[in-house]
């Protein structure tokens, strides 16, 4: 059953994606870290988020995800 709080969470997630250039991972909740959109190159991401970007790498060393604190 879908509850009202889940609908609000989805709306918040969609608004973050549209206006802040981040995506929300599975089970995201308000205040959790977000994923920097892959379309942003490193220069654009640094302009938007400064040095607050944490890069997650695969065991091969290839960069996988860039995480940031939820933008306000």
ChimeraX attribute file (.defattr): number of C-alpha atoms within 10 A of each C-alpha:
attribute: neighborCount
match mode: 1-to-1
recipient: residues
	/A:1	4
	/A:2	6
	/A:3	7
	/A:4	8
	/A:5	9
	/A:6	12
	/A:7	11
	/A:8	11
	/A:9	15
	/A:10	14
	/A:11	12
	/A:12	15
	/A:13	19
	/A:14	15
	/A:15	14
	/A:16	18
	/A:17	17
	/A:18	11
	/A:19	9
	/A:20	16
	/A:21	18
	/A:22	26
	/A:23	21
	/A:24	22
	/A:25	13
	/A:26	6
	/A:27	7
	/A:28	14
	/A:29	16
	/A:30	11
	/A:31	10
	/A:32	13
	/A:33	18
	/A:34	24
	/A:35	20
	/A:36	27
	/A:37	17
	/A:38	14
	/A:39	9
	/A:40	13
	/A:41	10
	/A:42	13
	/A:43	10
	/A:44	11
	/A:45	21
	/A:46	13
	/A:47	9
	/A:48	16
	/A:49	16
	/A:50	11
	/A:51	10
	/A:52	13
	/A:53	18
	/A:54	14
	/A:55	13
	/A:56	13
	/A:57	12
	/A:58	9
	/A:59	8
	/A:60	6
	/A:61	8
	/A:62	9
	/A:63	11
	/A:64	12
	/A:65	17
	/A:66	19
	/A:67	21
	/A:68	20
	/A:69	16
	/A:70	18
	/A:71	15
	/A:72	6
